[in-house]
Amino acid sequence: MSNLNPHHREVLGKLDVLVVDDISVVRNALARILRSLGIRGRIDKAEDGFKAWEMIQTYNYGLVVSDIQMPRMTGLELKKIVRTTPRFAELPFLMITGEVSEDILANVKESRFDGFLLKPFHRVVLEARLRELLNIPR
């Protein structure tokens, strides 16, 4: 997001993000990509929705990037809990998945996520989704 004006860089620079994925390589890669896009705030990582929910309740994140399929609590279950809790109802939520099935697509459509990405994705696609999600114009 190198072509952002100073105000937008400042917004991203202060953004705190929670990355949720059961695969540590994916969590770490997402964190690196987010840093490369200009996010300088806190980037925490959780291995499933259950751990993520604990973390969301104890820290004020500005964005959650979550896989859908995970053990203990899926991203879909996490999103449902987040949206039904008034304190977090407006927390921006970007869902990612490597699995495409009719059930997952139906759940995604029904859940009306803020943003959705299919793995693997390119950095520019993630950047575009973040711009949309965070209302950052080009």
KAWOPE-V461983 format. One record per pair of residues at least 24 apart in sequence whose C-alpha atoms are under 10 Angstrom apart, sorted by the first residue. I is the first residue (numbers start at 0). GAP is how many residues later the second one is. D is the distance in whole Angstrom. If there is no record, write none. Layout:
i = (I,I)
gap = (GAP,GAP)
d = (D,D)
This chain:
i = (0,0,0,0,0,0,0,0,0,0,1,1,1,2,3,3,3,3,4,4,4,6,7,7,7,7,7,7,7,8,8,8,8,8,9,9,9,10,10,10,10,10,10,11,11,11,11,11,11,11,11,11,12,12,12,12,12,12,13,13,13,13,13,13,14,14,14,14,14,14,14,14,15,15,15,15,15,15,15,15,15,15,15,16,16,16,16,16,16,16,16,16,16,16,16,17,17,17,17,17,17,17,17,17,17,17,17,17,17,17,17,17,18,18,18,18,18,18,18,18,18,18,18,18,18,19,19,19,19,19,19,19,19,19,19,19,19,19,19,19,19,19,19,19,19,20,20,20,20,20,20,20,20,20,20,20,20,20,20,20,20,20,21,21,21,21,21,21,21,21,21,21,21,22,22,22,22,25,25,26,26,26,29,29,29,30,32,32,32,32,33,33,33,33,35,35,36,36,36,36,36,46,46,46,47,47,47,47,47,48,48,48,48,48,48,48,48,49,49,49,49,50,51,52,52,52,52,52,55,55,55,56,56,56,59,59,59,60,60,60,61,61,61,61,61,61,62,62,62,62,62,62,62,62,63,63,63,63,63,64,64,64,64,64,64,64,64,64,65,65,65,65,65,65,66,66,66,66,66,66,66,66,66,66,67,67,67,67,67,67,67,67,67,68,68,68,68,68,75,75,75,75,75,76,78,78,78,79,79,82,89,91,91,91,92,92,93,93,93,93,95,95,96)
gap = (35,36,37,38,123,126,127,129,130,137,34,35,36,135,34,132,133,134,131,132,133,129,30,123,126,127,128,129,130,28,29,30,31,127,28,29,30,27,28,29,30,123,125,25,26,27,28,29,50,118,122,124,24,25,26,27,28,29,24,25,26,27,28,48,24,25,26,27,28,46,47,48,24,25,26,27,28,43,44,45,46,47,48,24,25,26,27,28,43,44,45,46,47,48,75,24,25,26,27,28,34,37,38,41,42,43,44,45,46,47,48,75,24,25,26,27,28,29,33,44,45,46,47,48,75,24,25,26,27,28,29,30,31,32,33,44,45,46,47,48,50,54,55,75,76,24,25,26,27,28,31,44,45,46,47,48,49,50,53,54,75,76,24,25,26,27,44,45,46,47,48,49,52,24,25,44,47,41,93,38,39,40,35,93,96,34,89,90,93,94,89,92,93,96,87,91,86,87,89,90,93,24,25,26,24,25,26,27,30,24,25,26,27,28,29,30,32,24,25,27,28,27,26,24,25,26,28,29,26,32,35,25,30,31,27,28,31,27,30,31,26,28,29,30,31,72,27,28,29,30,31,67,70,71,27,28,29,30,31,27,28,29,30,31,50,51,52,65,27,28,29,30,31,50,27,28,29,30,31,32,49,50,51,52,27,28,29,30,31,36,39,40,48,27,28,29,30,35,28,31,32,35,37,34,32,33,34,31,33,28,24,38,41,42,37,40,32,35,36,39,24,25,24)
d = (8,5,6,9,9,7,9,10,9,9,9,7,8,8,10,8,8,7,10,10,9,10,10,10,10,10,7,9,10,10,7,8,9,10,9,9,9,10,9,10,10,9,9,8,6,5,7,8,10,10,9,10,10,6,5,4,6,9,10,7,6,5,8,9,6,7,5,7,9,8,6,8,8,5,5,6,8,9,8,5,5,7,9,7,6,5,6,9,9,6,6,5,6,7,10,8,6,5,6,7,8,8,8,10,10,7,8,6,5,6,8,10,7,6,5,6,9,10,8,9,6,5,6,8,10,9,6,5,6,6,7,10,9,7,10,8,6,4,6,9,9,10,8,9,10,8,7,5,6,8,9,9,6,5,8,8,7,10,9,9,9,9,8,4,6,9,10,8,10,8,6,7,10,7,9,9,9,9,10,10,9,9,9,10,10,10,10,7,9,9,9,9,9,10,9,10,8,9,9,7,10,9,10,10,7,6,7,8,9,5,5,6,9,7,5,9,10,8,9,9,7,10,8,10,7,9,8,8,9,8,10,10,9,9,10,9,9,9,8,9,10,10,6,7,9,9,10,6,5,6,8,9,9,9,7,6,5,6,8,9,6,5,6,7,9,9,10,10,7,6,5,6,8,10,9,6,5,5,8,10,10,9,10,9,7,6,6,9,9,8,10,9,10,9,7,9,8,9,9,8,8,8,9,10,8,10,8,8,10,10,10,10,7,8,10,8,10,8,8,8,9,9,10)
